[in-house]
């Protein structure tokens, strides 16, 4: 998967979250020469990324909008690529 720019928004719709969680695939993404193991779901030409493992990197924190110290990290946070 390659994206020149990656902009994301958070998902809060519970029905959509359930649908995404039922269609997850394990995947790797490469951002600035760092490789991250995540879950991914593609539906209706929209890509959703789901946190899987905690990474202490700026890119990972930005993608999932986690705090700098990752105190709010949780497995399963969903973001939509926009």
C-alpha positions in Angstrom: 0.0 0.0 0.0 1.4 3.4 -0.9 0.1 6.9 -0.1 2.0 10.0 -0.9 0.1 11.9 1.8 -1.8 10.3 4.6 -4.7 12.2 6.2 -7.0 10.5 8.6 -10.2 11.0 10.5 -11.6 9.1 13.5 -14.6 6.8 13.2 -17.3 6.9 15.9 -20.3 5.3 14.2 -20.9 2.0 16.1 -22.5 0.2 13.2 -19.6 1.1 10.9 -17.1 0.1 13.6 -18.7 -3.3 13.9 -18.7 -3.8 10.1 -15.0 -2.8 9.9 -14.1 -5.1 12.7 -15.8 -8.0 10.9 -13.7 -7.4 7.8 -10.2 -6.8 9.1 -7.0 -8.1 7.4 -3.6 -8.0 8.9 -1.3 -5.7 6.8 2.0 -3.8 6.9 2.4 -0.2 6.0 5.6 1.6 5.3 5.9 5.3 6.4 9.2 7.1 6.2 11.1 3.9 6.1 9.3 2.5 9.2 7.2 -0.6 8.8 4.0 -0.9 11.0 1.9 -4.0 11.5 -1.8 -2.9 11.5 -5.2 -4.1 10.5 -6.8 -2.7 7.4 -10.3 -2.8 6.0 -11.4 -1.6 2.6 -15.1 -1.0 2.0 -16.8 1.1 -0.6 -13.5 2.5 -1.9 -12.6 3.7 1.6 -9.6 2.4 3.5 -9.7 2.1 7.3 -6.6 1.5 9.4 -6.9 -0.1 12.8 -4.2 0.0 15.5 -2.7 -3.4 16.3 0.7 -2.9 18.1 2.0 0.1 20.0 4.9 1.9 18.2 6.8 4.7 19.8 7.2 6.7 16.7 5.9 10.1 15.6 4.3 8.8 12.4 2.4 6.1 14.3 1.2 8.6 16.9 0.1 11.0 14.1 -1.8 8.4 12.1 -3.9 7.3 15.1 -3.9 10.6 17.0 -2.4 9.1 20.1 -0.8 11.3 22.8 3.0 11.7 22.7 3.5 9.3 25.6 1.0 6.8 24.1 -0.9 6.8 27.4 -4.1 6.6 25.4 -3.0 3.8 23.1 -5.5 0.9 22.7 -5.6 -1.9 20.2 -8.4 -1.5 17.8 -8.6 2.3 17.3 -10.0 2.9 13.9 -9.1 5.8 11.5 -10.3 6.5 8.0 -7.9 7.6 5.3 -9.2 10.7 3.7 
